[in-house]
């Protein structure tokens, strides 16, 4: 009976550990906004070459306090050089 009780207590501690770990992970992820899967697949237009790319794979650049999305780093650099002229 003692071994069964010890196994039960160990099981409760293991379950508690995983629940606490999961709660901490969710708390940390809650601090930053997560993009829903649909938003990552949303198509956005590159302001330089006018092509459409999925939001999740677009290159982002903060230019002049605003975030822009581009199809490539080259387009982002081109856009930034046009803005800073």
CORFENDA-V69715 format. One line per field, one symbol per residue. psi: psi as a letter, one per 40 degrees, with the letter a starting at -180 (. if undefined). A space follows every 10 residues. Layout:
psi=???
This chain:
psi=dddddddddd dddddddddd dddddddddd dhhihidddd ehhihhecee ihihddeihi hhhfeihihi didddddddd ddde.
